């Protein structure tokens, strides 16, 4: 079935514009955001981040990474991750936990481990401690992050050098033993637009590790992209359909859509809104897509200007906490999907096409 549901916001009266509330009404499990520690003393920020109707899920942007949680061998520090988990506990927001095994933000001492047995033991200890610390708190864990290269090879990181692909299998097994209730994800970027070498290699890798006993429940597509060049809904749906053959759920885990030239004008802002709508539409129309997380919601704390100098304004709120057209586009789309009753729940078909006129 293919339907178009055109519900201009102006006809809907006062739409309560809150992302998680509408996402749930539309049949997703959550709409979430990353939160980083420097923002926790900003009341303007917190007023939005702590609103469970806006964001049903929080993800520590840095606090649960290896360099934060075990900076030197055997010394575990949870202050940064706990500060964000604490917010979620107070508000009743769910926690999407990120990330256990990643080549980046990895302390140097891990890179000097060469033997297979040593590395296996170090991964075991790391995951048992970190997942154990947050046991029962994480709806999902990004167990392994960014294991593949764009050309489809395995990323040559210290874990891979020591153990080959077994490091991935092993990590998932230990995570499941430690917190059997957590949904365990493989997470990566540039795996949104069907179907490049990285997507094909990711599918092959997931098949390999599952055959070796890795409990992979989900695949996370980070969803970092550029205004006017981001993948279409059709391309993303095709990717997610392929991933859906392998795992129980898929999600967009780190969405931001940056402008590559600044300053921008009205046309660029509206294009950004359309680009965000493609992502949200792709999720709504994929039965196994459970939710969307933005990689922070305000330009004030976006990682983009540091990572890509000269680019930015990638988030749904500007740095002064004004909602952008992209925010309203998403609200309109979620509202339309909810009104049309397209999804009874995050895992139920059938899903139709939904288009909001905003
Ligand atoms: C980023 C953080 O947002 C930055 O603050 C940090 O300096 C670098 O990492 N993919 C991921 C995230 O999986 O963990 C990254 O987060 C962004 C890219």
Boltz pocket constraint, residues with backbone or C-beta under 6 A from the ligand:
constraints:
  - pocket:
      binder: B
      contacts: [[A, 36], [A, 61], [A, 62], [A, 145], [A, 222], [A, 254], [A, 303]]
      max_distance: 6.0
